[in-house]
């Protein structure tokens, strides 16, 4: 199933994207247009190719074949222009841990070429909104998982990108931090920006996203508005399981020893 984009402008265009690791094909010819101004979920089971796809789209990993365009800029032909309009929060984010949260934002903003006073003003606002003001002078090495995700998000948002890419942004995050991140992302997309985030938690995607792409086996199985991809299924989870061909225990398969008397 594939749902067309109609006349909606595309924030991201992906054409014929391939990536192999030895004999393993991780991404097998992905073609996808992601509409601008949406909260977009890239969903799939573990090993579907989500992280590899996002890494190639954001210029962190060179594809074997294919083309990626973000906001009109070719990621591999003009990487500087493409990276200037994106923010990235990758999975397993590595940060400069011996900087404080505020120092990290000051460093990131100056790397992006922002004037010092503007960086300081934006950093103050982001630290406040993300509930990090009280920890702004604490070293990042001492931050919790949720705090690391939030300071990473602040760094990704500091230059006000057109498109924000997040790889499993809620993984390992406590409910309070998750709600804070969610509130910031909803405000960001309401301004007309685009968020693309990967996840394998369908309930989260269904509650947050207006548009979704389903990836399995390195290929796009469906894409479009959440309601259209869900179709007649009771939930996105049910539609997802059908699309990726998931199955439970078949007849004759048993685990009768599991949970039995000891």
C-alpha positions in Angstrom: 0.0 0.0 0.0 1.3 3.5 -0.8 -0.4 6.8 -0.3 0.4 9.6 -2.7 1.6 13.0 -1.6 -0.8 15.0 -3.8 0.2 18.6 -4.0 1.9 18.7 -0.6 5.4 20.1 -0.8 8.2 17.7 0.2 10.7 18.4 3.0 12.7 15.3 2.2 13.0 13.4 -1.1 14.7 10.0 -1.2 15.3 8.2 -4.4 16.7 4.7 -4.9 18.6 4.5 -1.6 20.7 1.4 -1.0 23.1 0.2 1.6 24.9 -3.1 2.1 27.1 -4.3 4.9 29.0 -7.2 3.4 26.4 -9.7 2.3 23.7 -8.0 4.4 21.4 -5.6 2.6 20.3 -3.1 5.2 18.4 -0.7 2.9 17.0 -2.0 -0.4 16.0 0.8 -2.8 14.0 3.2 -0.6 12.0 5.8 -2.5 10.1 8.3 -0.3 8.8 11.9 -0.2 8.2 13.3 3.2 5.8 16.3 3.3 6.8 19.5 4.9 5.3 20.8 8.1 4.3 17.4 9.5 5.2 15.3 12.4 6.4 12.2 10.6 7.0 8.7 12.0 9.4 6.3 10.4 8.4 2.9 11.9 9.6 -0.6 11.6 10.6 -3.7 13.6 14.2 -4.0 14.9 16.6 -4.5 12.1 14.2 -2.9 9.5 16.8 -0.3 8.4 15.4 2.8 10.2 18.7 3.9 11.7 20.7 3.2 8.5 18.2 5.1 6.5 18.2 8.1 8.8 22.0 8.0 8.9 22.2 8.2 5.1 19.5 10.9 4.9 21.3 13.1 7.3 24.7 12.7 5.8 26.2 10.6 8.5 26.6 7.5 6.4 27.3 7.4 2.6 24.8 5.3 0.6 25.9 2.7 -1.9 23.4 4.2 -4.4 20.6 6.7 -4.4 19.9 10.4 -3.8 18.6 12.4 -0.9 17.3 16.0 -1.1 16.4 18.1 2.0 14.6 21.4 1.6 15.9 21.5 -2.0 19.5 20.7 -1.1 21.2 17.5 -2.3 22.7 15.9 0.9 25.7 14.4 -0.9 26.3 17.0 -3.7 26.0 20.0 -1.4 26.3 18.7 2.1 27.1 22.0 3.8 23.8 23.6 2.5 21.8 20.5 3.4 23.2 20.2 6.9 22.6 23.9 7.6 18.9 23.3 7.4 18.6 20.2 9.5 18.9 19.2 13.2 19.8 15.7 14.2 19.4 13.7 17.4 20.9 10.3 16.6 20.5 7.1 18.6 23.4 6.6 21.0 24.2 10.3 20.9 27.8 11.2 21.8 28.2 14.5 23.6 31.1 16.6 24.8 30.7 15.3 28.4 33.2 17.6 30.0 31.2 20.6 29.1 28.2 21.9 31.1 24.8 21.9 29.4 25.1 25.7 28.8 28.7 25.4 27.5 27.6 22.6 25.1 24.9 24.9 23.7 27.2 27.8 23.5 29.8 25.7 21.6 27.1 24.2 19.3 25.6 27.6 18.4 29.0 29.1 17.6 29.8 26.1 15.4 26.6 26.9 13.5 27.8 30.5 13.0 25.2 32.1 15.2 26.2 35.4 16.9 27.2 35.0 20.6 24.3 37.0 22.1 21.7 35.2 20.0 23.2 31.8 21.1 23.0 32.8 24.7 19.4 34.0 24.4 18.3 30.9 22.6 20.2 28.6 25.0 18.5 30.3 28.0 15.0 29.8 26.5 15.7 26.1 25.5 17.1 25.3 28.9 14.1 26.8 30.6 11.5 25.1 28.3 13.2 21.7 28.6 13.5 21.9 32.4 17.3 22.0 32.3 17.8 25.5 33.8 18.7 24.0 37.2 21.3 21.7 35.6 22.7 24.1 33.1 26.1 24.4 34.9 26.3 20.7 35.6 28.7 18.6 33.5 26.9 16.6 30.8 28.8 13.5 32.0 26.6 13.7 35.2 23.3 14.0 33.3 20.7 11.2 33.4 19.5 9.6 30.1 16.5 11.8 30.0 18.6 14.9 30.5 21.0 13.9 27.8 18.2 13.4 25.4 16.9 16.9 26.3 20.2 18.7 26.0 20.8 16.8 22.7 17.4 18.1 21.5 18.3 21.6 22.5 21.5 21.4 20.6 19.6 20.1 17.5 17.0 22.9 17.7 19.4 25.8 18.5 19.8 27.0 14.9 16.1 26.7 14.2 16.4 24.0 11.5 13.7 23.4 8.8 13.8 19.7 9.3 14.5 17.8 12.6 15.6 14.1 12.5 15.3 12.1 15.7 16.3 8.4 16.1 14.3 6.8 18.9 14.1 10.1 20.9 12.0 8.5 23.7 14.0 5.4 24.2 15.1 5.1 27.9 13.4 8.4 28.8 11.3 8.8 31.9 7.7 9.9 31.5 8.3 13.4 32.7 11.1 14.0 30.3 9.2 12.3 27.5 6.2 14.7 28.0 8.6 17.7 28.0 10.2 16.6 24.7 6.8 15.9 23.2 5.5 19.3 24.1 8.5 21.0 22.5 8.3 19.0 19.3 4.5 19.7 19.0 5.2 23.4 19.4 8.0 23.2 16.8 5.9 21.5 14.1 3.0 23.9 14.8 5.4 26.6 13.5 5.6 24.9 10.1 8.8 22.9 10.6 9.1 19.2 9.9 10.0 16.4 12.4 11.0 13.0 11.3 11.5 10.4 14.1 12.0 6.7 14.1 10.3 4.4 16.5 9.0 0.8 16.9 6.4 1.9 19.4 3.2 2.2 17.4 1.1 3.7 20.2 3.5 6.6 20.5 3.6 7.2 16.7 -0.2 7.1 16.4 -0.6 9.6 19.2 2.1 12.0 17.9 2.3 11.8 14.1 0.1 13.0 11.3 2.1 11.1 8.7 3.9 7.7 8.8 6.2 5.5 6.7 6.5 1.8 7.4 9.9 0.2 6.8 10.6 -3.5 6.9 13.3 -5.6 5.4 15.0 -2.4 4.1 12.0 -1.4 2.0 9.0 1.0 2.4 5.9 -1.0 2.8 3.4 1.9 3.2 3.4 5.6 3.6 1.0 8.5 4.0 -1.4 10.1 6.5 -1.7 7.9 9.6 -5.4 7.3 9.1 -4.9 6.1 5.5 -2.1 3.8 6.4 -4.1 2.4 9.3 -7.1 1.9 7.0 -9.8 -0.4 8.4 -7.5 -1.8 11.1 -8.5 -1.1 14.7 -5.1 0.6 15.3 -1.8 1.5 13.7 -0.3 -1.4 15.6 -2.6 -3.9 13.9 -2.0 -2.4 10.4 1.7 -2.4 11.1 1.7 -6.1 12.1 -0.1 -7.0 8.9 2.2 -4.9 6.7 5.4 -6.4 8.0 4.0 -9.9 8.0 4.4 -10.5 11.8 3.2 -13.8 13.2 2.8 -15.3 16.6 3.1 -19.0 17.5 1.8 -21.2 14.7 0.0 -24.4 15.2 2.2 -27.1 16.5 4.7 -24.6 18.1 4.5 -24.7 21.9 6.3 -23.4 24.9 4.5 -25.7 27.3 7.4 -25.7 29.7 7.4 -21.9 30.1 5.6 -20.8 33.3 4.8 -24.4 34.3 5.1 -25.9 37.8 8.6 -25.7 39.3 
